[in-house]
Amino acid sequence: MSKRIEIKDLNIYYGKFHAVKDVSMVVEPRSVTAFIGSSGCGKSTVLRSLNRMHEVIPGAYSTGSVLLDGVDLYDPAVDPVRVRRQVGMVFQRPNPFPTMSIKENVLAGVRLNKSRLSRSEADEIVEQSLRGANLWKEVKDRLERPGSGLSGGQQQRLCIARAIAVHPDVLLMDEPCSALDPISTLAIEDLIKQLKETYTVVIVTHNMQQAARVSDQTAFFNLREHGKPGELIEIGSTEKIFHNPDQKATEDYITGRFG
């Protein structure tokens, strides 16, 4: 299920604005890669390019390639909707569908992809997905209640359950803990460590301690100067990036000298 991502010479544009320049990297299966860097350096833009979400912004386009186990996600023959099924996304703020129950939130993506779903099938998917998101025990007796009635941390885990219900190969997380309290953050971090046993996980975070705790590999993005495109400055094992980076800019950012 988990797949290898290879990014080659990725350039991303919003109209005439060159947002991200010449990014190349490999993300191994069953691992967590953290994207770090100051605001506006392109890390979330690169993350969204991995499931072609940036394309929904008018005028946005990219050059280069993103390969998922050797298949170019930007090949004209590839359906972007299928890409987004293979490469799930969890956003910064929990976004359960407010009019739907906990159960229907989990099934929302599945129902889009499968017209007929028996009750037993639906029940099995709901339980498996909620167990996968470490939420089952907390909500199993109130599945028909609105998802929006859960706490912030529970809502974020519900969104993770919704993402994994369609059995993606990759999970993208854009600052998944930025709106959460420390206890909920710890629960999500523990969950991320478990999810990598099944999925390839890529996370954007502004929290250096979080990147150090949850990721196997860290990619540092930066701007040469304001108005210039964001660039990948350095990528390596999290241990190396945090303790012995090759680039001075990486060391300066991690030690809090800038950014």
N, C-alpha and C positions, 0 to 999 in steps of 0.2 A: 504493500500500500504506500509506504513512505518512498519518496522519490528524490533524486539528485537534481539540483538546479544549477545550471551554468549560464551566467550572464556574460555576453561578449559585446564589447564596444557599445554599450548602451548610452545613447544620448536622448534626452527628453526635452521637449519644447512645449511651451504654451504660446501659440501664435508665433510671434517673432522672438519671444524671450527664450533664451537657451537656459533651461533650469538645471539640468544635470549633464555633466560632460564625461564621456569616455569611461564608463564604469564597467569593469570586468571582475568577476569573482565566481567562486564555486561554493555552493551550500550542500553539504553532504546529507544523505538520508539519516533519519533518526538522530537529529542533533538540533540544538537551539543556537541560532545565530542572532546576535544583538547588533542593531544599527544604532550608533551613538553619534553625537555631534550637536553643535549649537543650532538654535532655531533658524530655519530658512536655508539650511545647507543641503536639502534635497533627500534626506533619508526617508521621509514618509512618501515622497514622490517615487523614489525607487521601489519602496515596498508596494505601493499601489500598482506599479508597472508589472509586478510579478503575477497579478491576475487581471491585468488590463483594465483596472478600475479607473486609472487616470484618464482613459479615453472618453469617459462620460462627460468630462469638462470640455465645452466647446473650444475648438482650436487646438486641443492638445494632441500631440502625436510623438512618436519616438522612432529612432533608427537603431540599428544593431539587432541583437537577438537575445531571447530568453528561452533556454532549452530546458525542458522537463523530461529527464531520462532520454535526451537526444532529440525530442520533438520540439520544434520551434513554435512557441505559443503565438508568435506573430506571423506565422505562415498564413497567406490569404485563405487557404483551405480550412483553417482552424476556426471553429465557432467560438467567439468570445464568451458566450453564455456557458458553453461546456468548460471553458478555461476556469470560469468563476465557480463552477461546481467542483472541479479538481483542486482548486486553490482557494480555500475558504478564508474569510476575513472577519476579524473581531475588531471593533472600533474602539476609539478612546473612551467614549461615554457609553454605558450600557444602553442598548436601544431595543428592548423587547417591544413587540407590537402591542400597543396599549389596550386594544379592544379584544385581544386574544387571551385565552387561558394559558396557563403554564404548558399544558399538554399541546395545545394548538401552536404555540410558539415554537416548540421543538420540531413539530411536524411541518412547519410552514414551507421550508425548502424542499422537503421530500414530496409534498403534495404538488409543488410546481413541476417536479420531474416525473411524477408517477400519477396517472389519472385515477387509478383504482387501487385502494389500499384497504385490506380487510381489517376488522377491528383488532384481531389478534396480532396482525402484522404491525399495526399502529402502536399497540400497547408495548410490543417488544422493542420497537425502535425508540419509543419514549423512555422506557426503563434503561435500555442500554446506553442511550445518549446522556441521560441524567446521571447514571452511574459513572460514565466516562468523564463527566464534568464535576464529579464529587458533590452532586446536589440531590441525589435520589432520596437519601434518608431524611433530608430536611423538608422535602416537598411532596413525598409520595402520597400523603393523605389529603392533599389539597390541589390536585392536578387540574381541577376544573376552575380554580380561582384565577383572577387576572395575573399575568406575569408582572405587570407594573406594580403589584402590591408587595413584591419582594424587596428586601434591602438592596442597596447598591451593589454590594459584593455578590449577593445571590443573583441579581439581574445579570451581572457580567458573566457569571457561570452559566446562567440560562442561555445567554447569547453564544457561549462556547458550545453548549449542548446542541443548540440549533445549527451551529456550523459543522459539528462532527456527525450530525444525523445523516447527512448526505454522503458520508464516507469519502471525504476529500483525501488527497495525497499530501497536501501541504496546508499548514495553518499560518496565516499572517496575523500579527497582532500589533495594532498601532497604539502605543502607550496604553495598554489595557488596564493599568492600575492608577492612572493619573487622577481619576475622580474618586478614588477609594481611600478608606481609612487604613491605618497600618495593619490591623488584624485581617481585613479583607484582602489587602495586598499580599500578605503572607500566604493566604489560602490560594490565591491565583498563582503565586510563584511555585508553591508546592505542586499545583495542578500542571503547570507548564513542564516541570521536571518529569511528571508522569506521562504527559502527552507525547513527549519526544520518543517514548518507547514504541509509539505507533506511527507518528507523523514527523515530517520535516517541519520545524517551527522557526519562523523568522519574526523577531520582535523589535519594534522601535521603542527606545526608552530614553528619557532624560536623566534617569536615576542611575548613577554610576554603580552604586552598591547593588542595585537590582541586576544590572548587566553582569557584574562580577559573580553574583549568586546563581543566576539561572542559565547563563549561556556557556556553550562550549567554544564558540568562536565569536569574535567581536570585530565589527567593521566601523572604522572611524571616518566620518564625512566632514568636510570643511569647505568654507569659501575662501578663495585667495584674497578677495576683497568684495565689498558690498556691490551688488549689481552684476557680479560675475557668476558663472554657473557653479553649482556645488560639485565637488569631486570626492572620489574615494581616495583618502590619503593613505590608509593602511588597513590591512585585514590580516588576522592571525588568530592563534589560539588565545582565548581570553586571558589565560595565565601570562602569556607573552606580552599581549597588548597592555595589560595593567602593570606589569612588573619590569618589562624590558623592551619597550617599543623601539622600532627602528627610527621613527621620525620624531623630531623635537616637538612638532605641533601636537602630536598625539599625547606625548608626555605632559605638555603644558595644559591641554584640555583636561586630562584625567586628574591632574594634581590641582585643578581649579585656578590655574594662572590666567586662563581666559575662557570665554563662553558662558 
